Amino acid sequence: RSSEPIILDPAASVAVGVGLKRTGAATATLAAGVNTDVVVTNMATSSIVDVTANAAGSTLDSLAGGADGKIVDLYVDGTGVLTINDSSVATGTANYKFLTPGAAPLVCVKPDVVRLRYRGGSVNRWLVG
């Protein structure tokens, strides 16, 4: 085994370790203010979503494309702040919402990466963290 660190390049598709594969990046450009029920093209086949927050600040309330067990890394890009709202305050479709640590809004800036895992069943939410 190599002791070299693994560096992920959001612009490339690379195999990482045993059983892990970066499947390509999808992109989402958010408007200023609250963004609800965001649909990301190629979400079903992507493990990374490059999210560009508006310079005036963007809030992500809900994200379409969840399926039980789906894991997505949000790579925060742009000059603005991205806030991910917990389902307790978010608007939008119930099963597109997020469960954030402590039910508090999560504030992110470039180059933060946020891991999302969708939990189906009785939860039906994106788990953040």
Phi and psi in radians as a Rosetta constraint file:
Dihedral C 1 N 2 CA 2 C 2 CIRCULARHARMONIC -1.484 0.35
Dihedral N 2 CA 2 C 2 N 3 CIRCULARHARMONIC 2.526 0.35
Dihedral C 2 N 3 CA 3 C 3 CIRCULARHARMONIC -1.662 0.35
Dihedral N 3 CA 3 C 3 N 4 CIRCULARHARMONIC 0.100 0.35
Dihedral C 3 N 4 CA 4 C 4 CIRCULARHARMONIC -1.243 0.35
Dihedral N 4 CA 4 C 4 N 5 CIRCULARHARMONIC 2.454 0.35
Dihedral C 4 N 5 CA 5 C 5 CIRCULARHARMONIC -1.199 0.35
Dihedral N 5 CA 5 C 5 N 6 CIRCULARHARMONIC 2.681 0.35
Dihedral C 5 N 6 CA 6 C 6 CIRCULARHARMONIC -1.674 0.35
Dihedral N 6 CA 6 C 6 N 7 CIRCULARHARMONIC 2.208 0.35
Dihedral C 6 N 7 CA 7 C 7 CIRCULARHARMONIC -2.001 0.35
Dihedral N 7 CA 7 C 7 N 8 CIRCULARHARMONIC 2.173 0.35
Dihedral C 7 N 8 CA 8 C 8 CIRCULARHARMONIC -1.621 0.35
Dihedral N 8 CA 8 C 8 N 9 CIRCULARHARMONIC 2.236 0.35
Dihedral C 8 N 9 CA 9 C 9 CIRCULARHARMONIC -1.732 0.35
Dihedral N 9 CA 9 C 9 N 10 CIRCULARHARMONIC 1.960 0.35
Dihedral C 9 N 10 CA 10 C 10 CIRCULARHARMONIC -1.038 0.35
Dihedral N 10 CA 10 C 10 N 11 CIRCULARHARMONIC -0.256 0.35
Dihedral C 10 N 11 CA 11 C 11 CIRCULARHARMONIC -1.635 0.35
Dihedral N 11 CA 11 C 11 N 12 CIRCULARHARMONIC -0.093 0.35
Dihedral C 11 N 12 CA 12 C 12 CIRCULARHARMONIC -2.105 0.35
Dihedral N 12 CA 12 C 12 N 13 CIRCULARHARMONIC 2.790 0.35
Dihedral C 12 N 13 CA 13 C 13 CIRCULARHARMONIC -1.875 0.35
Dihedral N 13 CA 13 C 13 N 14 CIRCULARHARMONIC 1.967 0.35
Dihedral C 13 N 14 CA 14 C 14 CIRCULARHARMONIC -2.297 0.35
Dihedral N 14 CA 14 C 14 N 15 CIRCULARHARMONIC 2.618 0.35
Dihedral C 14 N 15 CA 15 C 15 CIRCULARHARMONIC -1.412 0.35
Dihedral N 15 CA 15 C 15 N 16 CIRCULARHARMONIC 2.440 0.35
Dihedral C 15 N 16 CA 16 C 16 CIRCULARHARMONIC -2.277 0.35
Dihedral N 16 CA 16 C 16 N 17 CIRCULARHARMONIC 1.995 0.35
Dihedral C 16 N 17 CA 17 C 17 CIRCULARHARMONIC 1.082 0.35
Dihedral N 17 CA 17 C 17 N 18 CIRCULARHARMONIC -2.947 0.35
Dihedral C 17 N 18 CA 18 C 18 CIRCULARHARMONIC -1.510 0.35
Dihedral N 18 CA 18 C 18 N 19 CIRCULARHARMONIC 2.140 0.35
Dihedral C 18 N 19 CA 19 C 19 CIRCULARHARMONIC 1.402 0.35
Dihedral N 19 CA 19 C 19 N 20 CIRCULARHARMONIC -0.018 0.35
Dihedral C 19 N 20 CA 20 C 20 CIRCULARHARMONIC -1.935 0.35
Dihedral N 20 CA 20 C 20 N 21 CIRCULARHARMONIC 2.448 0.35
Dihedral C 20 N 21 CA 21 C 21 CIRCULARHARMONIC -2.555 0.35
Dihedral N 21 CA 21 C 21 N 22 CIRCULARHARMONIC 2.271 0.35
Dihedral C 21 N 22 CA 22 C 22 CIRCULARHARMONIC -1.362 0.35
Dihedral N 22 CA 22 C 22 N 23 CIRCULARHARMONIC 2.067 0.35
Dihedral C 22 N 23 CA 23 C 23 CIRCULARHARMONIC -1.698 0.35
Dihedral N 23 CA 23 C 23 N 24 CIRCULARHARMONIC 0.270 0.35
Dihedral C 23 N 24 CA 24 C 24 CIRCULARHARMONIC 1.840 0.35
Dihedral N 24 CA 24 C 24 N 25 CIRCULARHARMONIC 2.805 0.35
Dihedral C 24 N 25 CA 25 C 25 CIRCULARHARMONIC -1.941 0.35
Dihedral N 25 CA 25 C 25 N 26 CIRCULARHARMONIC 2.409 0.35
Dihedral C 25 N 26 CA 26 C 26 CIRCULARHARMONIC -1.748 0.35
Dihedral N 26 CA 26 C 26 N 27 CIRCULARHARMONIC 2.911 0.35
Dihedral C 26 N 27 CA 27 C 27 CIRCULARHARMONIC -2.248 0.35
Dihedral N 27 CA 27 C 27 N 28 CIRCULARHARMONIC 2.619 0.35
Dihedral C 27 N 28 CA 28 C 28 CIRCULARHARMONIC -2.482 0.35
Dihedral N 28 CA 28 C 28 N 29 CIRCULARHARMONIC 2.200 0.35
Dihedral C 28 N 29 CA 29 C 29 CIRCULARHARMONIC -1.888 0.35
Dihedral N 29 CA 29 C 29 N 30 CIRCULARHARMONIC 2.055 0.35
Dihedral C 29 N 30 CA 30 C 30 CIRCULARHARMONIC -1.644 0.35
Dihedral N 30 CA 30 C 30 N 31 CIRCULARHARMONIC 2.584 0.35
Dihedral C 30 N 31 CA 31 C 31 CIRCULARHARMONIC -1.393 0.35
Dihedral N 31 CA 31 C 31 N 32 CIRCULARHARMONIC 2.883 0.35
Dihedral C 31 N 32 CA 32 C 32 CIRCULARHARMONIC -1.150 0.35
Dihedral N 32 CA 32 C 32 N 33 CIRCULARHARMONIC 2.528 0.35
Dihedral C 32 N 33 CA 33 C 33 CIRCULARHARMONIC 1.527 0.35
Dihedral N 33 CA 33 C 33 N 34 CIRCULARHARMONIC -2.683 0.35
Dihedral C 33 N 34 CA 34 C 34 CIRCULARHARMONIC -1.451 0.35
Dihedral N 34 CA 34 C 34 N 35 CIRCULARHARMONIC 2.292 0.35
Dihedral C 34 N 35 CA 35 C 35 CIRCULARHARMONIC -2.020 0.35
Dihedral N 35 CA 35 C 35 N 36 CIRCULARHARMONIC 2.082 0.35
Dihedral C 35 N 36 CA 36 C 36 CIRCULARHARMONIC -2.056 0.35
Dihedral N 36 CA 36 C 36 N 37 CIRCULARHARMONIC 2.454 0.35
Dihedral C 36 N 37 CA 37 C 37 CIRCULARHARMONIC 0.915 0.35
Dihedral N 37 CA 37 C 37 N 38 CIRCULARHARMONIC 0.829 0.35
Dihedral C 37 N 38 CA 38 C 38 CIRCULARHARMONIC -1.158 0.35
Dihedral N 38 CA 38 C 38 N 39 CIRCULARHARMONIC 2.250 0.35
Dihedral C 38 N 39 CA 39 C 39 CIRCULARHARMONIC -1.854 0.35
Dihedral N 39 CA 39 C 39 N 40 CIRCULARHARMONIC 2.156 0.35
Dihedral C 39 N 40 CA 40 C 40 CIRCULARHARMONIC -1.859 0.35
Dihedral N 40 CA 40 C 40 N 41 CIRCULARHARMONIC 2.122 0.35
Dihedral C 40 N 41 CA 41 C 41 CIRCULARHARMONIC -1.070 0.35
Dihedral N 41 CA 41 C 41 N 42 CIRCULARHARMONIC 2.392 0.35
Dihedral C 41 N 42 CA 42 C 42 CIRCULARHARMONIC 1.222 0.35
Dihedral N 42 CA 42 C 42 N 43 CIRCULARHARMONIC 0.313 0.35
Dihedral C 42 N 43 CA 43 C 43 CIRCULARHARMONIC -1.036 0.35
Dihedral N 43 CA 43 C 43 N 44 CIRCULARHARMONIC -0.657 0.35
Dihedral C 43 N 44 CA 44 C 44 CIRCULARHARMONIC -1.116 0.35
Dihedral N 44 CA 44 C 44 N 45 CIRCULARHARMONIC -0.477 0.35
Dihedral C 44 N 45 CA 45 C 45 CIRCULARHARMONIC -1.945 0.35
Dihedral N 45 CA 45 C 45 N 46 CIRCULARHARMONIC 0.162 0.35
Dihedral C 45 N 46 CA 46 C 46 CIRCULARHARMONIC -1.969 0.35
Dihedral N 46 CA 46 C 46 N 47 CIRCULARHARMONIC 2.510 0.35
Dihedral C 46 N 47 CA 47 C 47 CIRCULARHARMONIC -1.871 0.35
Dihedral N 47 CA 47 C 47 N 48 CIRCULARHARMONIC -0.138 0.35
Dihedral C 47 N 48 CA 48 C 48 CIRCULARHARMONIC -2.306 0.35
Dihedral N 48 CA 48 C 48 N 49 CIRCULARHARMONIC 2.378 0.35
Dihedral C 48 N 49 CA 49 C 49 CIRCULARHARMONIC -2.124 0.35
Dihedral N 49 CA 49 C 49 N 50 CIRCULARHARMONIC 2.060 0.35
Dihedral C 49 N 50 CA 50 C 50 CIRCULARHARMONIC -1.433 0.35
Dihedral N 50 CA 50 C 50 N 51 CIRCULARHARMONIC 1.974 0.35
Dihedral C 50 N 51 CA 51 C 51 CIRCULARHARMONIC -1.860 0.35
Dihedral N 51 CA 51 C 51 N 52 CIRCULARHARMONIC 2.092 0.35
Dihedral C 51 N 52 CA 52 C 52 CIRCULARHARMONIC -1.708 0.35
Dihedral N 52 CA 52 C 52 N 53 CIRCULARHARMONIC 1.974 0.35
Dihedral C 52 N 53 CA 53 C 53 CIRCULARHARMONIC -1.447 0.35
Dihedral N 53 CA 53 C 53 N 54 CIRCULARHARMONIC 2.460 0.35
Dihedral C 53 N 54 CA 54 C 54 CIRCULARHARMONIC -1.129 0.35
Dihedral N 54 CA 54 C 54 N 55 CIRCULARHARMONIC 2.571 0.35
Dihedral C 54 N 55 CA 55 C 55 CIRCULARHARMONIC -1.001 0.35
Dihedral N 55 CA 55 C 55 N 56 CIRCULARHARMONIC -0.500 0.35
Dihedral C 55 N 56 CA 56 C 56 CIRCULARHARMONIC -1.454 0.35
Dihedral N 56 CA 56 C 56 N 57 CIRCULARHARMONIC -0.078 0.35
Dihedral C 56 N 57 CA 57 C 57 CIRCULARHARMONIC 1.785 0.35
Dihedral N 57 CA 57 C 57 N 58 CIRCULARHARMONIC 2.400 0.35
Dihedral C 57 N 58 CA 58 C 58 CIRCULARHARMONIC -2.267 0.35
Dihedral N 58 CA 58 C 58 N 59 CIRCULARHARMONIC 2.493 0.35
Dihedral C 58 N 59 CA 59 C 59 CIRCULARHARMONIC -2.057 0.35
Dihedral N 59 CA 59 C 59 N 60 CIRCULARHARMONIC 2.276 0.35
Dihedral C 59 N 60 CA 60 C 60 CIRCULARHARMONIC -1.815 0.35
Dihedral N 60 CA 60 C 60 N 61 CIRCULARHARMONIC 1.947 0.35
Dihedral C 60 N 61 CA 61 C 61 CIRCULARHARMONIC -1.651 0.35
Dihedral N 61 CA 61 C 61 N 62 CIRCULARHARMONIC -0.593 0.35
Dihedral C 61 N 62 CA 62 C 62 CIRCULARHARMONIC -2.772 0.35
Dihedral N 62 CA 62 C 62 N 63 CIRCULARHARMONIC 2.562 0.35
Dihedral C 62 N 63 CA 63 C 63 CIRCULARHARMONIC -2.339 0.35
Dihedral N 63 CA 63 C 63 N 64 CIRCULARHARMONIC 2.099 0.35
Dihedral C 63 N 64 CA 64 C 64 CIRCULARHARMONIC -1.278 0.35
Dihedral N 64 CA 64 C 64 N 65 CIRCULARHARMONIC 2.836 0.35
Dihedral C 64 N 65 CA 65 C 65 CIRCULARHARMONIC 1.782 0.35
Dihedral N 65 CA 65 C 65 N 66 CIRCULARHARMONIC 0.195 0.35
Dihedral C 65 N 66 CA 66 C 66 CIRCULARHARMONIC -1.343 0.35
Dihedral N 66 CA 66 C 66 N 67 CIRCULARHARMONIC 2.475 0.35
Dihedral C 66 N 67 CA 67 C 67 CIRCULARHARMONIC -2.513 0.35
Dihedral N 67 CA 67 C 67 N 68 CIRCULARHARMONIC 2.483 0.35
Dihedral C 67 N 68 CA 68 C 68 CIRCULARHARMONIC -0.851 0.35
Dihedral N 68 CA 68 C 68 N 69 CIRCULARHARMONIC 2.150 0.35
Dihedral C 68 N 69 CA 69 C 69 CIRCULARHARMONIC 1.573 0.35
Dihedral N 69 CA 69 C 69 N 70 CIRCULARHARMONIC -0.166 0.35
Dihedral C 69 N 70 CA 70 C 70 CIRCULARHARMONIC -1.101 0.35
Dihedral N 70 CA 70 C 70 N 71 CIRCULARHARMONIC 2.277 0.35
Dihedral C 70 N 71 CA 71 C 71 CIRCULARHARMONIC -2.055 0.35
Dihedral N 71 CA 71 C 71 N 72 CIRCULARHARMONIC 2.281 0.35
Dihedral C 71 N 72 CA 72 C 72 CIRCULARHARMONIC -2.378 0.35
Dihedral N 72 CA 72 C 72 N 73 CIRCULARHARMONIC 2.393 0.35
Dihedral C 72 N 73 CA 73 C 73 CIRCULARHARMONIC -1.771 0.35
Dihedral N 73 CA 73 C 73 N 74 CIRCULARHARMONIC 2.153 0.35
Dihedral C 73 N 74 CA 74 C 74 CIRCULARHARMONIC -1.576 0.35
Dihedral N 74 CA 74 C 74 N 75 CIRCULARHARMONIC 2.087 0.35
Dihedral C 74 N 75 CA 75 C 75 CIRCULARHARMONIC -1.732 0.35
Dihedral N 75 CA 75 C 75 N 76 CIRCULARHARMONIC 2.019 0.35
Dihedral C 75 N 76 CA 76 C 76 CIRCULARHARMONIC -1.452 0.35
Dihedral N 76 CA 76 C 76 N 77 CIRCULARHARMONIC 2.196 0.35
Dihedral C 76 N 77 CA 77 C 77 CIRCULARHARMONIC -2.265 0.35
Dihedral N 77 CA 77 C 77 N 78 CIRCULARHARMONIC 3.033 0.35
Dihedral C 77 N 78 CA 78 C 78 CIRCULARHARMONIC 1.631 0.35
Dihedral N 78 CA 78 C 78 N 79 CIRCULARHARMONIC 3.095 0.35
Dihedral C 78 N 79 CA 79 C 79 CIRCULARHARMONIC -1.696 0.35
Dihedral N 79 CA 79 C 79 N 80 CIRCULARHARMONIC -0.128 0.35
Dihedral C 79 N 80 CA 80 C 80 CIRCULARHARMONIC -1.686 0.35
Dihedral N 80 CA 80 C 80 N 81 CIRCULARHARMONIC 2.993 0.35
Dihedral C 80 N 81 CA 81 C 81 CIRCULARHARMONIC -1.545 0.35
Dihedral N 81 CA 81 C 81 N 82 CIRCULARHARMONIC 2.387 0.35
Dihedral C 81 N 82 CA 82 C 82 CIRCULARHARMONIC -1.870 0.35
Dihedral N 82 CA 82 C 82 N 83 CIRCULARHARMONIC 2.189 0.35
Dihedral C 82 N 83 CA 83 C 83 CIRCULARHARMONIC -1.962 0.35
Dihedral N 83 CA 83 C 83 N 84 CIRCULARHARMONIC 2.248 0.35
Dihedral C 83 N 84 CA 84 C 84 CIRCULARHARMONIC -1.835 0.35
Dihedral N 84 CA 84 C 84 N 85 CIRCULARHARMONIC 2.047 0.35
Dihedral C 84 N 85 CA 85 C 85 CIRCULARHARMONIC -1.494 0.35
Dihedral N 85 CA 85 C 85 N 86 CIRCULARHARMONIC 2.498 0.35
Dihedral C 85 N 86 CA 86 C 86 CIRCULARHARMONIC -1.254 0.35
Dihedral N 86 CA 86 C 86 N 87 CIRCULARHARMONIC 2.710 0.35
Dihedral C 86 N 87 CA 87 C 87 CIRCULARHARMONIC -1.061 0.35
Dihedral N 87 CA 87 C 87 N 88 CIRCULARHARMONIC -0.365 0.35
Dihedral C 87 N 88 CA 88 C 88 CIRCULARHARMONIC -1.195 0.35
Dihedral N 88 CA 88 C 88 N 89 CIRCULARHARMONIC -0.389 0.35
Dihedral C 88 N 89 CA 89 C 89 CIRCULARHARMONIC -2.096 0.35
Dihedral N 89 CA 89 C 89 N 90 CIRCULARHARMONIC -0.205 0.35
Dihedral C 89 N 90 CA 90 C 90 CIRCULARHARMONIC -1.315 0.35
Dihedral N 90 CA 90 C 90 N 91 CIRCULARHARMONIC 2.694 0.35
Dihedral C 90 N 91 CA 91 C 91 CIRCULARHARMONIC -1.778 0.35
Dihedral N 91 CA 91 C 91 N 92 CIRCULARHARMONIC 3.070 0.35
Dihedral C 91 N 92 CA 92 C 92 CIRCULARHARMONIC 1.843 0.35
Dihedral N 92 CA 92 C 92 N 93 CIRCULARHARMONIC -3.124 0.35
Dihedral C 92 N 93 CA 93 C 93 CIRCULARHARMONIC -1.104 0.35
Dihedral N 93 CA 93 C 93 N 94 CIRCULARHARMONIC 2.299 0.35
Dihedral C 93 N 94 CA 94 C 94 CIRCULARHARMONIC -0.947 0.35
Dihedral N 94 CA 94 C 94 N 95 CIRCULARHARMONIC -0.823 0.35
Dihedral C 94 N 95 CA 95 C 95 CIRCULARHARMONIC -1.435 0.35
Dihedral N 95 CA 95 C 95 N 96 CIRCULARHARMONIC 0.170 0.35
Dihedral C 95 N 96 CA 96 C 96 CIRCULARHARMONIC -1.826 0.35
Dihedral N 96 CA 96 C 96 N 97 CIRCULARHARMONIC -0.041 0.35
Dihedral C 96 N 97 CA 97 C 97 CIRCULARHARMONIC -1.437 0.35
Dihedral N 97 CA 97 C 97 N 98 CIRCULARHARMONIC 3.046 0.35
Dihedral C 97 N 98 CA 98 C 98 CIRCULARHARMONIC -1.991 0.35
Dihedral N 98 CA 98 C 98 N 99 CIRCULARHARMONIC 2.588 0.35
Dihedral C 98 N 99 CA 99 C 99 CIRCULARHARMONIC -1.927 0.35
Dihedral N 99 CA 99 C 99 N 100 CIRCULARHARMONIC 1.921 0.35
Dihedral C 99 N 100 CA 100 C 100 CIRCULARHARMONIC -1.736 0.35
Dihedral N 100 CA 100 C 100 N 101 CIRCULARHARMONIC 2.747 0.35
Dihedral C 100 N 101 CA 101 C 101 CIRCULARHARMONIC -0.997 0.35
Dihedral N 101 CA 101 C 101 N 102 CIRCULARHARMONIC 2.245 0.35
Dihedral C 101 N 102 CA 102 C 102 CIRCULARHARMONIC 1.198 0.35
Dihedral N 102 CA 102 C 102 N 103 CIRCULARHARMONIC 0.214 0.35
Dihedral C 102 N 103 CA 103 C 103 CIRCULARHARMONIC 0.993 0.35
Dihedral N 103 CA 103 C 103 N 104 CIRCULARHARMONIC 0.451 0.35
Dihedral C 103 N 104 CA 104 C 104 CIRCULARHARMONIC -1.825 0.35
Dihedral N 104 CA 104 C 104 N 105 CIRCULARHARMONIC 2.644 0.35
Dihedral C 104 N 105 CA 105 C 105 CIRCULARHARMONIC -1.033 0.35
Dihedral N 105 CA 105 C 105 N 106 CIRCULARHARMONIC 2.451 0.35
Dihedral C 105 N 106 CA 106 C 106 CIRCULARHARMONIC -1.816 0.35
Dihedral N 106 CA 106 C 106 N 107 CIRCULARHARMONIC 2.106 0.35
Dihedral C 106 N 107 CA 107 C 107 CIRCULARHARMONIC -1.780 0.35
Dihedral N 107 CA 107 C 107 N 108 CIRCULARHARMONIC 2.223 0.35
Dihedral C 107 N 108 CA 108 C 108 CIRCULARHARMONIC -2.271 0.35
Dihedral N 108 CA 108 C 108 N 109 CIRCULARHARMONIC 2.632 0.35
Dihedral C 108 N 109 CA 109 C 109 CIRCULARHARMONIC -2.385 0.35
Dihedral N 109 CA 109 C 109 N 110 CIRCULARHARMONIC 2.841 0.35
Dihedral C 109 N 110 CA 110 C 110 CIRCULARHARMONIC -1.034 0.35
Dihedral N 110 CA 110 C 110 N 111 CIRCULARHARMONIC 2.326 0.35
Dihedral C 110 N 111 CA 111 C 111 CIRCULARHARMONIC -1.854 0.35
Dihedral N 111 CA 111 C 111 N 112 CIRCULARHARMONIC 0.732 0.35
Dihedral C 111 N 112 CA 112 C 112 CIRCULARHARMONIC -1.059 0.35
Dihedral N 112 CA 112 C 112 N 113 CIRCULARHARMONIC 2.601 0.35
Dihedral C 112 N 113 CA 113 C 113 CIRCULARHARMONIC -2.171 0.35
Dihedral N 113 CA 113 C 113 N 114 CIRCULARHARMONIC 2.239 0.35
Dihedral C 113 N 114 CA 114 C 114 CIRCULARHARMONIC -2.028 0.35
Dihedral N 114 CA 114 C 114 N 115 CIRCULARHARMONIC 2.160 0.35
Dihedral C 114 N 115 CA 115 C 115 CIRCULARHARMONIC -1.526 0.35
Dihedral N 115 CA 115 C 115 N 116 CIRCULARHARMONIC 2.225 0.35
Dihedral C 115 N 116 CA 116 C 116 CIRCULARHARMONIC -2.023 0.35
Dihedral N 116 CA 116 C 116 N 117 CIRCULARHARMONIC 2.443 0.35
Dihedral C 116 N 117 CA 117 C 117 CIRCULARHARMONIC -2.322 0.35
Dihedral N 117 CA 117 C 117 N 118 CIRCULARHARMONIC 2.213 0.35
Dihedral C 117 N 118 CA 118 C 118 CIRCULARHARMONIC -1.483 0.35
Dihedral N 118 CA 118 C 118 N 119 CIRCULARHARMONIC 2.301 0.35
Dihedral C 118 N 119 CA 119 C 119 CIRCULARHARMONIC -2.022 0.35
Dihedral N 119 CA 119 C 119 N 120 CIRCULARHARMONIC 2.023 0.35
Dihedral C 119 N 120 CA 120 C 120 CIRCULARHARMONIC -1.460 0.35
Dihedral N 120 CA 120 C 120 N 121 CIRCULARHARMONIC -2.562 0.35
Dihedral C 120 N 121 CA 121 C 121 CIRCULARHARMONIC 1.114 0.35
Dihedral N 121 CA 121 C 121 N 122 CIRCULARHARMONIC -2.337 0.35
Dihedral C 121 N 122 CA 122 C 122 CIRCULARHARMONIC -1.345 0.35
Dihedral N 122 CA 122 C 122 N 123 CIRCULARHARMONIC -0.227 0.35
Dihedral C 122 N 123 CA 123 C 123 CIRCULARHARMONIC -1.508 0.35
Dihedral N 123 CA 123 C 123 N 124 CIRCULARHARMONIC -0.975 0.35
Dihedral C 123 N 124 CA 124 C 124 CIRCULARHARMONIC 0.835 0.35
Dihedral N 124 CA 124 C 124 N 125 CIRCULARHARMONIC 0.995 0.35
Dihedral C 124 N 125 CA 125 C 125 CIRCULARHARMONIC -2.577 0.35
Dihedral N 125 CA 125 C 125 N 126 CIRCULARHARMONIC 2.792 0.35
Dihedral C 125 N 126 CA 126 C 126 CIRCULARHARMONIC -1.434 0.35
Dihedral N 126 CA 126 C 126 N 127 CIRCULARHARMONIC 2.172 0.35
Dihedral C 126 N 127 CA 127 C 127 CIRCULARHARMONIC -1.584 0.35
Dihedral N 127 CA 127 C 127 N 128 CIRCULARHARMONIC 2.237 0.35
Dihedral C 127 N 128 CA 128 C 128 CIRCULARHARMONIC -1.788 0.35
Dihedral N 128 CA 128 C 128 N 129 CIRCULARHARMONIC 2.287 0.35
